[in-house]
Amino acid sequence: MSRAVVLLSGGLDSATCLSLAIRDGYDVYPLSFDYGQRHKKELLSAKKIVEYYEIKQHKIIQTGNVGGSALTDMDIEVPEYKGLPSIPITYVPARNLIFLSYAVGYAETIDASVIYIGVNAVDYSGYPDCRPEFIEAFEKVIKVGTKGGVNGKPIEILTPLVNLSKAEIIKLACEINAPIHLTTSCYKGDEKACGICDSCSLRLKGFEEAGIVDTVEYIKKGKD
Amino acid sequence: MSRAVVLLSGGLDSATCLSLAIRDGYDVYPLSFDYGQRHKKELLSAKKIVEYYEIKQHKIIQTGNVGGSALTDMDIEVPEYKGLPSIPITYVPARNLIFLSYAVGYAETIDASVIYIGVNAVDYSGYPDCRPEFIEAFEKVIKVGTKGGVNGKPIEILTPLVNLSKAEIIKLACEINAPIHLTTSCYKGDEKACGICDSCSLRLKGFEEAGIVDTVEYIKKGKD
């Protein structure tokens, strides 16, 4: 049974990735980070998802962060969703790069052949490190910069959600019974989701388009 | 004055890089890691080097490690130097990849234009992530996966030591008055350097070839 490291934030996309990896027959090793994110609700969701699947191994890496984002600095306010084309203040510098780098190290250590990451370049917040170009460039780094890569067995990065819309991801998640009722998407991380940040807005729009009811609790759904 | 993030382990090569960055007129931001390495002597050296230059900012990122190396797992023994062509057990999976990823995030946050890293592909331990191919592939990741890269101002990785022999690095360090008397190279990290691990062996050979006396204390110099 091949091993897969699955980057698990606790959000909708990463939970769907974990379910896909299990469906695809991998022995899964979820990997989460406690990186000074604004709230720990996401991490708690990750733990609940791991429990749901009765997975024994869940690596949580405690790590310092480099600041500079509304998701990590408490003195930068989380903005409302505006759908602007620029890179927003919720962008965490090099976050996926750091997470994938750890995943590579972990995969090498436990001899996993693939890494699942739930990046998505359709209904996303405009972060440059969610795009296929980034993943391709990163795979080249694995080929030349790791033991397995140099020896001809590079770890592969799997991005099964990259070309799906949020509605398509939600439909897929329901088909494979991913525990999306346990996920957290809201950037604010209060008990109930705010319903107005980028992440809530994309999630709500996705559920609406998919014609599926989101069972997560919201303070309000959208700006109205 | 442009800012430079300098990866500073506390060893000979990174100390030389820091001195080069200062000589080149950068406002330097040393970045070190407390990653569960076998010993903290290296980190102590990094702190002494920062004090030596009276640098105010020294970011030390506390971070979990992924295991799988003699440099981080206390139950894997540090081997004696044998000069074998294979990748040794002291290889830490994805270490430079993780360090550079953080450096990119930090550089984006503080608006630094370059990152100095003291990788060397001549007198080195055979780690794949010390080679120019790795650095080139990583620069491509920066171009497509970061805010600055996407906006046309990618952070540059500077590797001034990559093609120098250890003897040449030592000569250069002396020319620019790098505080190499404060550095730690030994993998074991006891009070005195062991003199027989890969890192000590390469260092001792370098000093001998350079015709310079290493003022660091050793238990014994070489296997004799």
Interface residues (C-beta under 8 A of the other chain):
Chain A: K59 I61 Q62 T63 G64 N65 V66 G67 G68 I87 Y91 V92 P93 A94 R95 N96 L97 I98 L100 S101 Y102 V104 G105 Y106 E108 T109 P128 D129 R131 E133 F134 A137 F138 K140 V141 K143 V144 G145 T146 K147 G149 V150
Chain B: K59 I61 Q62 T63 G64 N65 V66 G67 G68 I87 Y91 V92 P93 A94 R95 N96 L97 I98 L100 S101 Y102 V104 G105 Y106 E108 T109 P128 D129 R131 E133 F134 A137 F138 K140 V141 K143 V144 G145 T146 K147 G149 V150
